[in-house]
Structures are given as structure tokens and as C-alpha cells.
Amino acid sequence: MSSTITPTAKPPRAKRRVGDVVFEGLSRSAALVILAALAGVAIFLTAEGLPGLTAEPHALGGKDNFVLYVWPLVFGTLLAAVIALLVATPLAIGMALVISHYAPRRLAGVLGYVIDLLAAVPSVVYGLWGIGFLGVFVKDFYVWLADNLGFIPLFAGPATTGRTILTASLVLALMVIPIVTAISREIFTQTPALHQEAALALGATRWEMIRLTVFPFARSGMVSAVMLGLGRALGETMAVAMVLSASGVITFNLISATNPSTIAANIALKFPEASGASVNALIASGLVLFVITFAVNFAARAVVARSQNRSTR
């Protein structure tokens, strides 16, 4: 007597609500709009910037070719951004640790609000502060550096003004600190409480607990925060243009009146008076900045993915 096996019926598919369909459509549309806008920017920069790659020397500020024209700008952009990150990263991470693990709850809330307010200050205000206060305040310090540490190429001087690449980098560092601090603070507070309590129960000090539990958990988030701050420093325009007395050279002397410029500041200062092929050359330099920013973001994604893979093993 043979027995027949009846196939099991598939469970009925859940009926989707109208709200779910609308929300999914809006989400997909938002993603497509962002991708379309990004593609539009890339197409515009490429189409308008290609003629600038073969522009004549008169459109390139007297440079023989576009590489000689853009390389000092790339150098200044990277130099200012790296110095800003070297100054801002330890301060921002330290502030995030104070807010999340050291300060009393009321004080931590106040500090968090102040950091968030710093992120909302316009870049023009930072530029005015850099010209009116910081540039004047650090001038005597630059003179001391040139007199006592002038044998180091970074401080060779002569220090005759406070509007230097180092001052611009310090202004950028102040603008980067709120971003890195806010993201790091949120990551630190998400560290599992059981891990922290276990480390303390085993006799670890608070710093040892942070080093053994918080930092490993937040490594990828800290990298993302720093890279996001780097993106802000690379693309900043007005503050650098207002503070920096640029002459378009390549130098590691941080306190001299002869300073490299940045791509964004150069575009902001020269675009109103540019015409013809000069406009194409400026747009081509913007394309270079676009590529650099993309490369930094991709590198950050790779570092974050590698950190996450290590943590899951």
C-alpha cells in the first residue's frame, strides 16, 4: 500500500500596507536622487574641466601645463588637512571620552551641547576669528619658534605675519573637532555596558577599561569620524581663503609669509575674475579635489571594513 506525500502549501504572502509601500518608494527615490546629483556633479566637472587640462600658460597663471598649476594647490590642500587632523584628532577623542565616561551627567550634557553648537557656526565666522584674533595672537609665538627652532625646516621663518598655513590649519582643526567629537561620543556610549563592568570587576582602572573595551569596540567608528573630519578639512573654502596669505608655492615652512594655497580657496578667490580657459582650469582643479575626496572616502571605507572583519573573528 503506497502512501502519497502531499506537498505542503506555501504560507500566504503577507499583504503589504500602503504606508510600507510609500515609505519604500520614498527611500528608493531619495537614494536615486543622491546618486543622480553626484553623477551630475561628476559629469559637469569632467565636461567643463577637460579643456582646462590643455589650457595655455596664460590661463594657468603662467604655468607651462596643468600639472604644474594644480600640484602646489594639491600640496597645500593635503598639508593643511593633515596638520588640522593631527591637532584635532587627539583633542576630539579626548573630549568625547570626557563627555561619555568621565564628566558628571549634567556637565556632560552641557559639553555635548557646546560641541554641537560649534559644528553649526558658519565658516565665515571662523575665518573672521582666525584673522582678528588667532593670527594676531600667534604672531609672537611664531617669532619665538623661528628664533629658537629655526633649524627645523617647519619653523625656518622668517615670521612676519600670523596669516600662515599653520594658522589656517589651526582654524581647520577647530572646525573639525565638533564633527569628530560628536561621532566618537556616540560610538563610545554604544559600547556594551557588560563589557565595561566586567573589566572593572576584574580590577581594571577606568583608563584600562577604556583601552581594553571601548577603543576596540569603537575602532571603526573612530576611523569613520576622523575621515569625515578630513573631508571637511579638504573642502573648506571661506575660512582658509580669509586667513591664508597664499602665494602658490610648495614649502614645508609653516610660519613664513610665503604659503601654499588650497584648491578650494584658490577657486573661491579667482573664480569671480576668471574667464575663458581660466574658468576651465579652475573647474579642472575642482575635479582633482573631487577625485581626492572620493579616494579618501574609499580608503576610509576599506579601513572600516577591515576593522569590522577583525572584530568579528
C-alpha positions, 0 to 999 in steps of 0.5 A, a space after each residue: 500500500 503506497 502512501 502519497 506525500 502531499 506537498 505542503 502549501 506555501 504560507 500566504 504572502 503577507 499583504 503589504 500596507 500602503 504606508 510600507 509601500 510609500 515609505 519604500 518608494 520614498 527611500 528608493 527615490 531619495 537614494 536615486 536622487 543622491 546618486 543622480 546629483 553626484 553623477 551630475 556633479 561628476 559629469 559637469 566637472 569632467 565636461 567643463 574641466 577637460 579643456 582646462 587640462 590643455 589650457 595655455 600658460 596664460 590661463 594657468 597663471 603662467 604655468 607651462 601645463 596643468 600639472 604644474 598649476 594644480 600640484 602646489 594647490 594639491 600640496 597645500 590642500 593635503 598639508 593643511 588637512 593633515 596638520 588640522 587632523 593631527 591637532 584635532 584628532 587627539 583633542 576630539 577623542 579626548 573630549 568625547 571620552 570626557 563627555 561619555 565616561 568621565 564628566 558628571 551627567 549634567 556637565 556632560 550634557 552641557 559639553 555635548 551641547 557646546 560641541 554641537 553648537 560649534 559644528 553649526 557656526 558658519 565658516 565665515 565666522 571662523 575665518 573672521 576669528 582666525 584673522 582678528 584674533 588667532 593670527 594676531 595672537 600667534 604672531 609672537 609665538 611664531 617669532 619665538 619658534 623661528 628664533 629658537 627652532 629655526 633649524 627645523 625646516 617647519 619653523 625656518 621663518 622668517 615670521 612676519 605675519 600670523 596669516 600662515 598655513 599653520 594658522 589656517 590649519 589651526 582654524 581647520 582643526 577647530 572646525 573639525 573637532 565638533 564633527 569628530 567629537 560628536 561621532 566618537 561620543 556616540 560610538 563610545 556610549 554604544 559600547 556594551 555596558 557588560 563589557 565595561 563592568 566586567 573589566 572593572 570587576 576584574 580590577 581594571 582602572 577606568 583608563 584600562 577599561 577604556 583601552 581594553 573595551 571601548 577603543 576596540 569596540 569603537 575602532 571603526 567608528 573612530 576611523 569613520 569620524 576622523 575621515 569625515 573630519 578630513 573631508 571637511 578639512 579638504 573642502 573648506 573654502 571661506 575660512 582658509 581663503 580669509 586667513 591664508 596669505 597664499 602665494 602658490 608655492 610648495 614649502 614645508 615652512 609653516 610660519 613664513 609669509 610665503 604659503 601654499 594655497 588650497 584648491 578650494 580657496 584658490 577657486 573661491 578667490 579667482 573664480 569671480 575674475 576668471 574667464 575663458 580657459 581660466 574658468 576651465 582650469 579652475 573647474 579642472 582643479 575642482 575635479 582633482 579635489 573631487 577625485 581626492 575626496 572620493 579616494 579618501 572616502 574609499 580608503 576610509 571605507 576599506 579601513 572600516 571594513 577591515 576593522 569590522 572583519 577583525 572584530 568579528 573573528 
